[in-house]
Amino acid sequence: MNLRLADIAQSVQALRTEGPLDRVIQNFASLAEATESDLSFFADPRYESTLYQTRAGAVLVPEDLSLRKPLPEGPTWLYVKQPEHVFYTLVQRYRAQPLPGWGQEPHAFIHPTATISEKSYIGAFAYIGEGAQISEGAWIFPFAYIGARVQIGSGTIVYPHAVLMPDTVIGPNCIIHPGAIVGADGFGFYKGEHRIYERIPQVGRVILEAEVEVGANTCVDRATLGTTYLAEGVKLDNLIQIGHNVRIGPHTAIAAQTGIAGSSSVGAYCRIGGQVGIADHVHIAERTSITAQSGISKSITTPGRSWRGAPAQEVRQQLLMEAIMRKLPELYPRILQLEKILTQS
């Protein structure tokens, strides 16, 4: 990649520039790692110090940039409306791995009753089951498993070794990353005779709406009855467990190693950190934020609040408790001394 900085400035409609525009940009990098041939961006005031240390050839900065001291003269500064969005749009345009062309590679198995658009890609050794429907513009990579009656929307990508179990419905423009499993049986058992676990048949399905992303080795279980449902724009990181009959609202993002037990629901625009545990039959209100390693055992009914800890409490209350806990080693001897004085008086 060799892009003239003047061309970049024109393509992103930079509002103004400071510094030379005759440089050639060869790559994209973070502020901390960038060199003279790299383009970077600045969008978070917390990292202002990196602006004064970066060796980047050019940096995208906000149009209303306000700093504690003047910018250094080394890089060229390009003022744009949304630096992060502009930066990743350029990365997508010039550095994203190209997808394969349409067609079917040798050794893929396609059931005679499956419906496959001519403008789709089926990789070698992929399995397409009975009655499956693959829409126009979908990519099914090698070794993917598409079960019976699965529906895959246009523009969706199913990467190698991903598994879509029977009756799963995947909307348009979704991404199913390698090793993800959508539609496996939920964890459903009851105690029968002699207190032996008996299996509850899992006969529901999973529906993913448009623009959903399922991370590598993440599992989304089918419903016992009815539907496990991920609404439009949901983003799941790697190694997440979504239990049977869970419902997740639009544009919620969940980080790695989180587990959501069966029949719980999460509202729209929530943010859930890594290693969070959510108990069964719990409801999380919309726009809730939950910090990493928190445990949610009861429903959160008030929208727009932040929670922390296990069991989770609102962040302010939990931080106060943690501050007190840190002082306990110092306070404990004093409490014992006071008890001794009171006993003797």
N, C-alpha and C positions, 0 to 999 in steps of 0.2 A: 504494500500500500504506500503510495507516494501522492500526497494531496497538498496542493499549494494552500497556504493559510488564507490567502486572499479569496480563494474559491470557497473555502469553508465558511469564512465570514459572510460571504454573499449568500451561500446556500442556507445558512441558519438565520439569515436576516438580522445580523448583529446590529444593535441600535447604535453602538459606537465602539471604537477600538482604540487601544493605547499600545504602541509598540510596532515593530516592523511586521509587514504582512508578506514578505518575500520568502519566509521560511517554508520548509517542506516537512509535513507531518507524516510520520511513518507508522505510528501506533497510538493506542490509547492506554492511559495508566492513571493510577491514583496520584494525588498530590505528593505523597511521601515517596513513591517509587519512580515517578516520571523523570525522564531525561530530556535533553534539548530537542529531540525529535518526536516527543510525545505531546498529545493533547490531554488535558485533564479538566476538572471542573471543581467549583466550590459552591456549596449550597447550605452548609450547616455552620452557624456561628461558633459552635463548640470547637471547631477545628481551624479557627482563624490563625493560630500560630503556624500552621503548616503553609499558609500562603507566603509567609516571609522566608521560608526555608526551601520551598520547592525549586527544583531545577527544570521544571516543565518548559517546553518551548512555547506553549500557549495554554491559557486557562479560561474557561467559560465562567463568568461571574454574574450575579444578579444585577439587573438594571438599577436597583435602588441600594447598591452595596454601601454599607456604612461600617467603617473599621476604626480601630483605636489609633492606627498610624498609617501613613501613606504606603501604597503598594510599592514593592521593589521594581527596579527597572529591567530585570532579567527577562521574564516571560512577556509575551504579548497577551494583553487582556482583552477578551471579547465579552462585551456586555449584552446579555440576552434576557428574555423574560423568565424562562425556567431552565436554568443551567443543567440540572440533573436530567430532565426530560430531553433536552437537546442533545446532551452527551450520549445517552443510551440510544437515542434514535440514530445517531451517527454510527455507534458501535454495531447496531443491528444492520445498518445499511452496508457497512464496509467490512465487518469482521465476522458476522454470523456464519455458521457452517451452512452451506447450501443443502437443501433437501433434494432427494432423488427425483428424477422425472417420473412421469406416469408409466404404469405398466406392471406386469407380474413377472417376478423373477422365477427361475426354475426351482423345482422341488417344494414350492408352496402347495399346501393342501387346501382346496376350495370345494366345499360341498356343492353338489349340483343345484341345490335349492337356494343357495346364497345369492344375494343380489349385490353385484360389485359394479360401481361406476367405472366406465372406461377411463375417466380422468381421476384415477386414484393410483396409489402405489402399494403393492403387496410384495414384501421382501421374501427372500428365500427361506424355506422351512417355517414360514408362518402357517398357522392353522386357522381356517375360517369355517365355522360350524354351520350346521343345518339352519336354514332360514335367516342367517345373518344378513344385515344390510349395511353396506359400506358406501357412504355418500361421496359425491364429487369432491375432489380436493383433499381427501383423507390419505394419511400415510400410515401404513401398517408395517413396521420394521421386522427384520428377520427374527424368527423364534417367538414372536408374539402369539398368544393364544386368544382367539375370539370365539367364544362359545355360541351355542345354539341361540338363535333369535336375538342376538345382540344387535343393537342399532348404534351406528357411529355417524355423527354429524359431519358436515362439510368443514374442511380445514383442520380437523382434529388429527393429532399425532399420537400414535401408540408406539412407544419405543421397545427395543428388544427385551424379551423375557417378561414383558408385562402380561398380565392375565385378566381377561374380562370374562367372568363366568356367565352362564346362560341367563338370558332375559335382562341383562344390564342395558341401560340406555345412556349413551354419551352424547351430549349436545355438541353444537358447532364450536370450532376453535378451542377445543380442550387440549391439554397435554397430559399424557399418562407416561410417567418416566419409567426407566428400566426397573424391573422387579416389582412394580406395584401390582397389587391384587385387588380388583374391584368385583364384589359380588360373591366372595367366599361365604360359607355359612357363619352365622353369628354364634356366639358362645351361649347356647341355650340348653339347659338341662333341668330336670326336676327329680326329686327323690322318690323313687318308686318303692316296690316291696323290698324289705330288708335294708332300707336306706341306701339302696344302690342308685347311682345316678342313671337316669333314663334320658335319652336324647330327645329334644323337642325339634321336630322337623322345621327347617328354615325354608319356607316356600315363597317368601316375598322377593323383592328385587331392589336394585339400586338405580337411581336416576341422578345424573349429573347434568345440570343446565349448561348454558354457553359459558365459555371462557374459564372453565374450572381447570385447575392444575393440581395433579396428584403426584407427590414427590416419590423418589426412588424408595422401594421397599415399604411403602405405606400401604395399609390395608383398610379397605372400606367394606364392611360386612353387609350382606343382604339382610333385608328385614325378615323377622320371623313370619309375620303376615303384613301385607301392605308394602311400604316403601321406605328405604333409607334415602334421604334426599339432600343433595348439595346444590344450593341455589347459585345463580349466576355470579361469576367472578370469585368464587371461593378459591383460596390458595392454601394448599397443604404442603408442608415441608416433607423431608424424608422421615421414615421410621415413625409414622403416626398410626395410631389405632382408632378407627371410627367404628363404634359398635352398632349392633342391629337397631334399626328403627330410629337412628339419630337423624335429626334435621338441623341443617346449618344454613343460616340466612345469607343474603347476598353480600359479597365483597368482604367476607370475614377471612382473616389470615391467621394460620395456626403454625407455630414453630415445631421443630423436631422433638420426637419422643413424648409427645402429648398423647394421652389416652382419654377418650370420651366413652363412657359406658352406655349401655343400651337404653334406648327410649329417652335420652336427653335431647335438649334442643338449645341451639345457640343462635342469638339474634343477628341482625345485619350489622356490618361494619365493626365487628368485634376484633380485638387483637389479643391473641393468646400466646404467651411465651413458651419456651421449651420446657419439657418434663412436667407439664401441668397435668394433674389428675382430676377428672370430673366424674362424679358419681352418677349412678343410673337415675333416671327419672328427674333430672335436675334441669331447670330452665335458666339460661343466661340472657339477660336483657340486652337489647341492641346497644351498640357503641360502648360495650364494656371492654376494659383492658385488664388483663390478668398477667402478673409478672411471673417469671420462670420459677419452676418448682413449687408452685402454689397448689393447694388442694381444695377443691370445691365440693363440699358435701351437701350444701343447701342451695336452693334457687336464689339467684340474684335478680331482684324485681325492678330495681331503679336503674334506668338506662344512663349511660354516659359516665360511669364512675370507674375508678381503678381499684384493683384488689391485689392483695399480696399475702403470702404466708400459708401455713397449713396447720389448722384449718384457716382458710383465707378470711381476712378482714379488710375493710377499706384501708388504703395505703397509709394515710396519716395515723390511724389508730395502731396499725401494725408497726410502723416505724417508731412510734412512741414506746410500744412494748419492747421492741428490740433494743432501744436505747436503755431502758430500765434493766433489761436482762444483762446487758454488758456491764452494768454497775453492781450486779448481785455479788460477785466475789469480794468486792470492796465493802458492800453493805452488810454482808452476812456476819462477820465478826462483830460489827458494831451492834447488830440486833441481839446477838448473844450476850454482849456486855450489858446492854440495856435490860434484858431479861434478868440477868444476874442481879443488877442493882435493884430492880423492882421486887425481886423475890426477897432480898435482904431487908428492904425497907418496911 
